[in-house]
Amino acid sequence: MEERFRQLEQEVATAISDSAPPKVAKGWQRLTIWVNGLTGTTKIAAVIMIGLAAFAVLNFLLKTVMAILSLAVMGVIAYILWQVFFASNKENT
């Protein structure tokens, strides 16, 4: 089982290094080397903390994109309302 785990880990590292920019691939390799150097309990704790940090960053990015889209929709609605109420008043006078 340990051998299969190492093989899967190598496949993931190869896939990341092939598709990621060099700095990201190097950072991923350093992180996996550091995690592999830990003992059982600390390795589990490190993986959990790294996972939580990754989800926190993903959550932040998704909320930022959602806020930008919401502001864009509000801007379009405000522009349409401006055209309906104020631009039509200028044409009538």
mmCIF file of the C-alpha atoms, coordinates in Angstrom:
data_MODEL
# 
_entry.id   MODEL 
# 
loop_
_atom_site.group_PDB 
_atom_site.id 
_atom_site.type_symbol 
_atom_site.label_atom_id 
_atom_site.label_alt_id 
_atom_site.label_comp_id 
_atom_site.label_asym_id 
_atom_site.label_entity_id 
_atom_site.label_seq_id 
_atom_site.pdbx_PDB_ins_code 
_atom_site.Cartn_x 
_atom_site.Cartn_y 
_atom_site.Cartn_z 
_atom_site.occupancy 
_atom_site.B_iso_or_equiv 
_atom_site.pdbx_formal_charge 
_atom_site.auth_seq_id 
_atom_site.auth_comp_id 
_atom_site.auth_asym_id 
_atom_site.auth_atom_id 
_atom_site.pdbx_PDB_model_num 
ATOM 1  C CA . MET A 1 1  ? 0.000   0.000  0.000   1.00 0.00 ? 1  MET A CA 1 
ATOM 2  C CA . GLU A 1 2  ? 2.848   2.347  0.841   1.00 0.00 ? 2  GLU A CA 1 
ATOM 3  C CA . GLU A 1 3  ? 4.387   1.685  -2.574  1.00 0.00 ? 3  GLU A CA 1 
ATOM 4  C CA . ARG A 1 4  ? 1.094   2.497  -4.335  1.00 0.00 ? 4  ARG A CA 1 
ATOM 5  C CA . PHE A 1 5  ? 0.825   5.713  -2.332  1.00 0.00 ? 5  PHE A CA 1 
ATOM 6  C CA . ARG A 1 6  ? 4.329   6.744  -3.403  1.00 0.00 ? 6  ARG A CA 1 
ATOM 7  C CA . GLN A 1 7  ? 3.477   5.934  -7.022  1.00 0.00 ? 7  GLN A CA 1 
ATOM 8  C CA . LEU A 1 8  ? 0.319   8.083  -6.902  1.00 0.00 ? 8  LEU A CA 1 
ATOM 9  C CA . GLU A 1 9  ? 2.270   10.873 -5.229  1.00 0.00 ? 9  GLU A CA 1 
ATOM 10 C CA . GLN A 1 10 ? 4.853   10.740 -8.019  1.00 0.00 ? 10 GLN A CA 1 
ATOM 11 C CA . GLU A 1 11 ? 2.106   10.863 -10.678 1.00 0.00 ? 11 GLU A CA 1 
ATOM 12 C CA . VAL A 1 12 ? 0.545   13.926 -9.050  1.00 0.00 ? 12 VAL A CA 1 
ATOM 13 C CA . ALA A 1 13 ? 3.917   15.644 -8.763  1.00 0.00 ? 13 ALA A CA 1 
ATOM 14 C CA . THR A 1 14 ? 4.634   14.915 -12.431 1.00 0.00 ? 14 THR A CA 1 
ATOM 15 C CA . ALA A 1 15 ? 1.223   16.212 -13.519 1.00 0.00 ? 15 ALA A CA 1 
ATOM 16 C CA . ILE A 1 16 ? 1.656   19.405 -11.508 1.00 0.00 ? 16 ILE A CA 1 
ATOM 17 C CA . SER A 1 17 ? 5.190   20.013 -12.741 1.00 0.00 ? 17 SER A CA 1 
ATOM 18 C CA . ASP A 1 18 ? 4.088   19.512 -16.355 1.00 0.00 ? 18 ASP A CA 1 
ATOM 19 C CA . SER A 1 19 ? 1.106   21.859 -16.204 1.00 0.00 ? 19 SER A CA 1 
ATOM 20 C CA . ALA A 1 20 ? 2.195   24.477 -13.642 1.00 0.00 ? 20 ALA A CA 1 
ATOM 21 C CA . PRO A 1 21 ? 4.621   27.369 -13.984 1.00 0.00 ? 21 PRO A CA 1 
ATOM 22 C CA . PRO A 1 22 ? 8.148   26.604 -12.695 1.00 0.00 ? 22 PRO A CA 1 
ATOM 23 C CA . LYS A 1 23 ? 7.768   28.565 -9.442  1.00 0.00 ? 23 LYS A CA 1 
ATOM 24 C CA . VAL A 1 24 ? 4.527   26.784 -8.558  1.00 0.00 ? 24 VAL A CA 1 
ATOM 25 C CA . ALA A 1 25 ? 5.995   23.385 -9.379  1.00 0.00 ? 25 ALA A CA 1 
ATOM 26 C CA . LYS A 1 26 ? 9.086   24.103 -7.276  1.00 0.00 ? 26 LYS A CA 1 
ATOM 27 C CA . GLY A 1 27 ? 6.936   25.291 -4.367  1.00 0.00 ? 27 GLY A CA 1 
ATOM 28 C CA . TRP A 1 28 ? 4.781   22.170 -4.638  1.00 0.00 ? 28 TRP A CA 1 
ATOM 29 C CA . GLN A 1 29 ? 7.885   19.958 -4.572  1.00 0.00 ? 29 GLN A CA 1 
ATOM 30 C CA . ARG A 1 30 ? 9.275   21.763 -1.528  1.00 0.00 ? 30 ARG A CA 1 
ATOM 31 C CA . LEU A 1 31 ? 5.929   21.416 0.250   1.00 0.00 ? 31 LEU A CA 1 
ATOM 32 C CA . THR A 1 32 ? 5.653   17.692 -0.469  1.00 0.00 ? 32 THR A CA 1 
ATOM 33 C CA . ILE A 1 33 ? 9.248   17.110 0.635   1.00 0.00 ? 33 ILE A CA 1 
ATOM 34 C CA . TRP A 1 34 ? 8.546   18.969 3.875   1.00 0.00 ? 34 TRP A CA 1 
ATOM 35 C CA . VAL A 1 35 ? 5.321   17.040 4.531   1.00 0.00 ? 35 VAL A CA 1 
ATOM 36 C CA . ASN A 1 36 ? 6.985   13.711 3.736   1.00 0.00 ? 36 ASN A CA 1 
ATOM 37 C CA . GLY A 1 37 ? 9.703   14.513 6.265   1.00 0.00 ? 37 GLY A CA 1 
ATOM 38 C CA . LEU A 1 38 ? 7.180   14.758 9.080   1.00 0.00 ? 38 LEU A CA 1 
ATOM 39 C CA . THR A 1 39 ? 6.108   11.893 11.331  1.00 0.00 ? 39 THR A CA 1 
ATOM 40 C CA . GLY A 1 40 ? 2.630   10.301 11.293  1.00 0.00 ? 40 GLY A CA 1 
ATOM 41 C CA . THR A 1 41 ? 0.617   12.593 13.565  1.00 0.00 ? 41 THR A CA 1 
ATOM 42 C CA . THR A 1 42 ? 2.332   15.806 12.531  1.00 0.00 ? 42 THR A CA 1 
ATOM 43 C CA . LYS A 1 43 ? 1.963   14.825 8.871   1.00 0.00 ? 43 LYS A CA 1 
ATOM 44 C CA . ILE A 1 44 ? -1.802  14.458 9.327   1.00 0.00 ? 44 ILE A CA 1 
ATOM 45 C CA . ALA A 1 45 ? -1.995  17.785 11.150  1.00 0.00 ? 45 ALA A CA 1 
ATOM 46 C CA . ALA A 1 46 ? 0.081   19.509 8.449   1.00 0.00 ? 46 ALA A CA 1 
ATOM 47 C CA . VAL A 1 47 ? -2.105  18.128 5.646   1.00 0.00 ? 47 VAL A CA 1 
ATOM 48 C CA . ILE A 1 48 ? -5.238  19.273 7.462   1.00 0.00 ? 48 ILE A CA 1 
ATOM 49 C CA . MET A 1 49 ? -3.825  22.770 8.022   1.00 0.00 ? 49 MET A CA 1 
ATOM 50 C CA . ILE A 1 50 ? -2.658  23.036 4.395   1.00 0.00 ? 50 ILE A CA 1 
ATOM 51 C CA . GLY A 1 51 ? -6.108  21.911 3.243   1.00 0.00 ? 51 GLY A CA 1 
ATOM 52 C CA . LEU A 1 52 ? -7.820  24.482 5.459   1.00 0.00 ? 52 LEU A CA 1 
ATOM 53 C CA . ALA A 1 53 ? -5.531  27.238 4.174   1.00 0.00 ? 53 ALA A CA 1 
ATOM 54 C CA . ALA A 1 54 ? -6.197  26.207 0.569   1.00 0.00 ? 54 ALA A CA 1 
ATOM 55 C CA . PHE A 1 55 ? -9.956  26.257 1.114   1.00 0.00 ? 55 PHE A CA 1 
ATOM 56 C CA . ALA A 1 56 ? -9.712  29.651 2.842   1.00 0.00 ? 56 ALA A CA 1 
ATOM 57 C CA . VAL A 1 57 ? -7.856  31.105 -0.147  1.00 0.00 ? 57 VAL A CA 1 
ATOM 58 C CA . LEU A 1 58 ? -10.353 29.526 -2.547  1.00 0.00 ? 58 LEU A CA 1 
ATOM 59 C CA . ASN A 1 59 ? -13.236 30.916 -0.486  1.00 0.00 ? 59 ASN A CA 1 
ATOM 60 C CA . PHE A 1 60 ? -11.684 34.397 -0.582  1.00 0.00 ? 60 PHE A CA 1 
ATOM 61 C CA . LEU A 1 61 ? -11.203 34.258 -4.352  1.00 0.00 ? 61 LEU A CA 1 
ATOM 62 C CA . LEU A 1 62 ? -14.753 33.054 -4.989  1.00 0.00 ? 62 LEU A CA 1 
ATOM 63 C CA . LYS A 1 63 ? -16.234 35.742 -2.745  1.00 0.00 ? 63 LYS A CA 1 
ATOM 64 C CA . THR A 1 64 ? -14.146 38.388 -4.525  1.00 0.00 ? 64 THR A CA 1 
ATOM 65 C CA . VAL A 1 65 ? -15.360 37.232 -7.935  1.00 0.00 ? 65 VAL A CA 1 
ATOM 66 C CA . MET A 1 66 ? -18.934 37.147 -6.646  1.00 0.00 ? 66 MET A CA 1 
ATOM 67 C CA . ALA A 1 67 ? -18.621 40.702 -5.313  1.00 0.00 ? 67 ALA A CA 1 
ATOM 68 C CA . ILE A 1 68 ? -17.212 41.945 -8.629  1.00 0.00 ? 68 ILE A CA 1 
ATOM 69 C CA . LEU A 1 69 ? -20.064 40.318 -10.540 1.00 0.00 ? 69 LEU A CA 1 
ATOM 70 C CA . SER A 1 70 ? -22.633 41.759 -8.141  1.00 0.00 ? 70 SER A CA 1 
ATOM 71 C CA . LEU A 1 71 ? -21.192 45.242 -8.566  1.00 0.00 ? 71 LEU A CA 1 
ATOM 72 C CA . ALA A 1 72 ? -21.261 44.845 -12.351 1.00 0.00 ? 72 ALA A CA 1 
ATOM 73 C CA . VAL A 1 73 ? -24.936 43.808 -12.288 1.00 0.00 ? 73 VAL A CA 1 
ATOM 74 C CA . MET A 1 74 ? -25.781 46.722 -9.977  1.00 0.00 ? 74 MET A CA 1 
ATOM 75 C CA . GLY A 1 75 ? -23.954 49.091 -12.339 1.00 0.00 ? 75 GLY A CA 1 
ATOM 76 C CA . VAL A 1 76 ? -25.924 47.840 -15.334 1.00 0.00 ? 76 VAL A CA 1 
ATOM 77 C CA . ILE A 1 77 ? -29.205 48.208 -13.435 1.00 0.00 ? 77 ILE A CA 1 
ATOM 78 C CA . ALA A 1 78 ? -28.254 51.724 -12.300 1.00 0.00 ? 78 ALA A CA 1 
ATOM 79 C CA . TYR A 1 79 ? -27.343 52.692 -15.881 1.00 0.00 ? 79 TYR A CA 1 
ATOM 80 C CA . ILE A 1 80 ? -30.661 51.382 -17.229 1.00 0.00 ? 80 ILE A CA 1 
ATOM 81 C CA . LEU A 1 81 ? -32.614 53.224 -14.514 1.00 0.00 ? 81 LEU A CA 1 
ATOM 82 C CA . TRP A 1 82 ? -30.650 56.399 -15.257 1.00 0.00 ? 82 TRP A CA 1 
ATOM 83 C CA . GLN A 1 83 ? -31.485 56.142 -18.942 1.00 0.00 ? 83 GLN A CA 1 
ATOM 84 C CA . VAL A 1 84 ? -35.171 55.483 -18.254 1.00 0.00 ? 84 VAL A CA 1 
ATOM 85 C CA . PHE A 1 85 ? -35.797 58.224 -15.700 1.00 0.00 ? 85 PHE A CA 1 
ATOM 86 C CA . PHE A 1 86 ? -33.260 60.976 -16.327 1.00 0.00 ? 86 PHE A CA 1 
ATOM 87 C CA . ALA A 1 87 ? -32.346 60.722 -19.992 1.00 0.00 ? 87 ALA A CA 1 
ATOM 88 C CA . SER A 1 88 ? -36.035 60.639 -20.984 1.00 0.00 ? 88 SER A CA 1 
ATOM 89 C CA . ASN A 1 89 ? -36.604 63.881 -18.965 1.00 0.00 ? 89 ASN A CA 1 
ATOM 90 C CA . LYS A 1 90 ? -33.927 65.678 -21.009 1.00 0.00 ? 90 LYS A CA 1 
ATOM 91 C CA . GLU A 1 91 ? -35.619 64.674 -24.263 1.00 0.00 ? 91 GLU A CA 1 
ATOM 92 C CA . ASN A 1 92 ? -39.000 65.978 -23.070 1.00 0.00 ? 92 ASN A CA 1 
ATOM 93 C CA . THR A 1 93 ? -37.726 69.459 -22.102 1.00 0.00 ? 93 THR A CA 1 
# 
